[in-house]
Amino acid sequence: MKIKLAVIFGGKSVEHEISVISALQACEYIDREKYDIIPLYMTKTGEFYTGEQIGNIERYKDIPLLLKESTRVLLLNEDGRVNMVRYPMKKLGNNVMGSIDVAFPIVHGTNVEDGILQGYLQTLGLPYVGSDVLASAVGMNKYVMKTVFKDNGIPVLDCKCYNLVDFEDQEKLMDGIEAGFSYPVIVKPINLGSSVGISKAADRGELEEALTLAFTFARKVLVEPAIQQLQEINCAVLGDELEAEASECEEPLNAEDILTYEDKYIGGGKSKGGSKGMASLSRAIPAHISPERREEIRQIAVKGFQCLGCSGVARIDFMIDRETDRVYLNEINTIPGSLAFYLWEPLGLKYTQLLERMIQLALKRHRENEKLTFSFETNVLAGVKLGGGTKGAKGSKL
């Protein structure tokens, strides 16, 4: 019997459309002899839809029409099985549209990649591919991520974090930034990917514009020095916190100082009739680096992946300061665009094999979690009375 695999994509994120591309791209390579693939689309308002056309990328040119021809469902755990239940329910007939054995979230950005969706799936008791709640949350928050990396001896650029209260007094905020860093600086939302909201400021005027842009997308913003002679290198990691391996390294080829959203998802796809996600980005594989530098980056990538407790595939982005010849880990993407499959093919790992290993890692984690104890028998509620009859849990000791 085939395993029922729900590929979840979309969601309330500025990277919504990129998720659609990554997910439906992956669906073409999942082993259909082993898995019954269920494309499960999440709208920008958090509603789940399934249907015959949900897996057809061409239909996303008119999403309202697609949704009219599809079925909205709720995910419900009934007797240990997660079912997709039609909503609104029909008064007569069967409302169960099917069941799910494993979820494969291929989502990007806030509200979906940051642990929120993972927590929902975990509450349902549904095995899911990729990093767990904590690793996803830490990986999305650039400040927390840098703090963890720094504490584990991984080289990162110094940075400062600011919130909306700081932004109320912009002059004071900019004075503080100028006191800590020399221009140019990079300003970016603390929890976004795909280069959304990120900009480079060379003076105070540009800094004000950069802060305004970043705070449009997030309640917290990160500021760090800009590397003048920059070389960007990316490396993916596959595995979990116990065993992991690094992919080949790539060097994105872009004309601008910062790899933009257009560089990543639009520019590379124009001549090919449409975007293919991160797979369409202009890049050099392998990267133009020495064998020694390649190995250094691959080792740091694995260390970063494991110290966050990641699982599945992640892409780790690095920066090399050509002036000082120093390497810095820039950020981790716990669900990278196109799942970074193009970084594994040079090592002989085909996309179908990569997806299979990711699914098996999810099932492995679920089996391990089932062995843990999350509750125990207790009579603590037997004598509890509310309304003044007892001190309650605060006044007692177990």
Residue, then its C-alpha position, 0 to 999 in steps of 0.5 A: m500500500k502506498i504512503k499518503l504524502a501531503v505536500i503542503f505549500g503556499g501560506k501567509s508569506v511574502e514568499h507564497e508564490i515561490s513556495v508554489i513553484s518549489a512544491l509543484q517542482a518537487c511533486e514531479y520527482i517524488d517516487r509515485e510508485k511508493y507514494d500517493i501524492i496529495p498536493l495541499y495548497m494553503t491560501k494567504t489566509g491560511e485555508f487548505y484546499t485540495g483537488e485534481q487541479i491543485g497540483n497543476i502549476e498552470r492553474y495558479k495564473d487564476i487562483p480564485l478560479l482554481l479555488k472555486e473548482s477545488t475543495r476546502v478541507l480541515l485537518l482532523n486527527e480521528d482515532g490516530r489518523v489525520n483526515m482531510v475533512r470537507y469544509p463546510m461539511k455536507k449534511l448528507g454523504n461522506n465528508v472525509m476527502g482522504s487521509i494523510d500519513v506524512a506531511f511534506p511542507i515545502v513552504h518559505g518565509t514567516n508563518v509557515e517556515d518559522g515553526i508555526l506550521q510545524g507546530y500545527l502538524q506536530t499537534l495533529g500527531l502527523p509526521y512531517v518532513g524538515s526541521d522541527v518547531l524549535a530549529s525552524a523558529v531559530g533558523m528564521n530569526k536572524y538575530v537568535m540564529k546568529t547568537v546560537f552560531k556565535d555561541n558555538g564558535i561559528p564565525v558570523l558578522d556582528c549585528k544589532c537588533y532594533n524593534l518598533v519602539d526604537f523606530e519611533d525615534q528614528e534620529k536616535l536609532m540612526d545615531g546608535i547605528e552610526a556609533g556602532f558601525s561605519y557605512p555602508v551597512i546592511v539593513k534587513p527584516i529579522n525574519l524574512g527570506s528571498s532578500v525581501g526588504i533587505s537593502k544597503a545604506a551608504d549614508r544617513g539618508e539611505l539608512e533612513e530609507a532602508l529602515t523604513l523599508a525593513f520595518t514595513f515587513a517585520r517588527k524587528v530589524l537587523v543591522e550589520p556591516a556590509i562587506q565591501q569585497l564580497q563573494e557569496i557561497n552557498c552550501a546545502v546540508l542533508g541529515d539530522e542532528l546526529e548525522a549530516e553531510a554537505s553538498e557541493c558549493e555554489e557561487p551565485l553570479n549577480a551584478e548587484d551588491i546584494l542578491t535580490y528577489e529578482d536575481k533569485y527567482i525572476g531574472g534567471g527564468k526569463s529566457k526559459g519561459g518562466s521561473k524555476g525557483m532557485a534552480s533558475l538562478s545564475r550560478a557557478i557549480p562548483a564555486h570558484i574557491s580553493p579545495e581547502r576553502r570548499e572543505e572549510i565551508r562544508q564543515i562549518a555548514v554541517k556544524g551550523f546545521q547540527c547545532l540548530g538541530c535541523s533535519g531534512v535539507a537546509r541551505i547555508d549561505f556564506m560570505i567571504d570578505r576578499e579583503t581579509d579572506r575571512v569566511y562568515l556564515n550569513e544565514i540558514n534556510t531550513i526549507p530552501g528554494s527548490l530544496a537546493f536539489y541542484l547542489w546535490e546532483p554534482l555529488g551523484l544524488k538525484y532529486t528523487q533520491l534526495l526527496e526520499r531521504m528527506i521523507q525517511l528522516a521524517l519517519k525516523r524522527h516520528r518513530e523516535n518521538e513515539k518512544l518518549t514519554f510525554s505524560f504520566e498517570t497522576n491524581v493531581l486533579a482529583g482534589v482540585k476545587l476552584g473558587g477559594g476551596t483550595k490554593g490550587a496548583k500554585g499552593s501545592k507541591l507534587 
